Amino acid sequence: MARPKSDDKRSAIMAAAVRVIKKQGLSAPTAAIAKEAGVANGSLFTYFETKATLFNQLYLELKTEMASAASDGQPVDADLRERFFRAWANWMQWAVHNPEKRWALAQLAVSDEITEATHALGNQTMLRIAALMDEVRAQGSMREVPFPFVAAVMNSLAEATMDFMLRDPAHADLHSKAGFDALWRMLG
């Protein structure tokens, strides 16, 4: 009879994958991930049938965590700018407090290993944020610009903002606000 899977062991593998991806990139062998997690290489395949399966699951978990952080504590009664700023600030804080996860998510997002179905599920986790961004866009000068283009521009601005926040933590809040102000001017 097969032993039951351990949530702790699965979590250890996922956390190790983030660290190994940060150090070695997506081409890192599964043996390195297993070693980092403190499990046998064969045990990794008990939890994830293939490396691609592991990467797709990791992508979804990181995307879900990021989306949850961005949506956390949304002020329901606040005006649109305040709600959008809260989502932005939460997203920036998640990235600054989780730089390895941010880096791994960025690598996974452009990987051929991540399936279209996984990308679609990842996008589902961002629906609340996307709706908020679309509400802002609908009122501004970019209302006629396709949403995917606007989202790509926002992501680029967010990445630049996160980079500055990480390089200059003493002024992280100022960088976050400057990034948001630029985004608001662009969209509004």
Phi, psi and omega in degrees: 000135181288142177289146178293149179286146181258128176298323180296319181292318178299315179298321179296320179294317180296315179296320178295321179300320178300312182295318182290320177300319179297318183281318191241352182084183184286346179275001179302140180288152178298332178299324178292321179294315180299315180299315179298326180278347182077030178234161176290149180305320178297327179295324178303319182283351171288327182266328182224116186304322180220168175298321178298321178297316177302312182296320179294319177294319179296316178304311181297318180295317180292319179296318179295317179298316180296315180297319179296317179297317181295326183274348186298133174065030179298125179285105186298321185274356184282162177288172186300317181299316180295318179296318180291321177296318180299317178297316179299309182299318178297318180297315180297318180295319177301313183296318182291324180277349181226058185298325178293319179294318178301314182295315179298317179298318179297319179293316180294324183299331181255007182279141174291345179290335182276122185284162175299322179297320178292318176301318180297317177296321177298319178295328178298327180291340184261011186302318180296319180290318179298319179296320178296314179296321180293326176296318177295313182299320183297339182263356188241192185289346180259018183298334180268352181280136180304138183305316180301325178293315180298318179297320179294319178295317179298317179297321178296316178296321179296316179298317178298318180297315180299319179301315180293322179297320180287324180284334184227067186299334179295336181241024184303316181296322178295318178295319179298315180294319179297318177297316179296316180301319178296318179296316180298317177296322180294315183278322185277000000 
